[in-house]
Amino acid sequence: MPLTRLLAALNLVLLIAFPVAWAAPLLRAGLLPFFGMSEVSILSGIRALWGTDPALAALVAALAMVAPYLKILTLAGIQWGYLSRRALPLVKQLSRLAMADVFLIALYVVVAKGVGVGRIETAWGLWLFTGCVGLSLVTSWMTPKAR
């Protein structure tokens, strides 16, 4: 399988992997060590934010869900020949937006651990989500070189 088709196939796998990562637990948070831990996913975080701060919920949804999906679809259009390679700068900009949510999650974990009141443990969904973002970055980075 040529490199171009392999990259295109990996990119399309992300259409399934990202929604799984959005529903997967990113972390477990608890107030004190002896209370139960509640799991936080991207979807549950957006749902919780929507009640208190709809603008922030919309921003997180745009960074975590809309930007990565638009990037995947734009890159797939380029890889399968439906879009011109002139669309690559758009993919680059969407890549930057899609990576911003990983930074926000990391910042949240660092701040919460630094306060020391509660307890935060990372969960498998954080690894899946980070892997999806990383694979997306690699496929978009390698695509111009594959042709």
C-alpha angles and dihedrals in degrees: 000000000000118000092249093058092044091053091047091051092048089049091053091049086064090065086071100030096055096057089049089051091049091058096038120097110264095185144347117236130191134173098225132008094255097050122084121270120241119211119235123204130175091256094048090046092052090046091051092046092049091067095052107024116014093178092057090044090054091048092051091046090050093049098040102036116012100043096049092047093048089048092051092048094046092048091047089053090054094043094050094043099251094114131042120252085245085082091070093095088059089053089051092053092046089050090058092050093046092053093052093076092058087055091050092051091048091049091051092052093048094048094046093048091046094055090058097205097106138028126246127189124181116236135206093266091067090058091046093048093046089047091052091051091046093049090048090052092049094048092049092044093049098043098081089049094050096066 
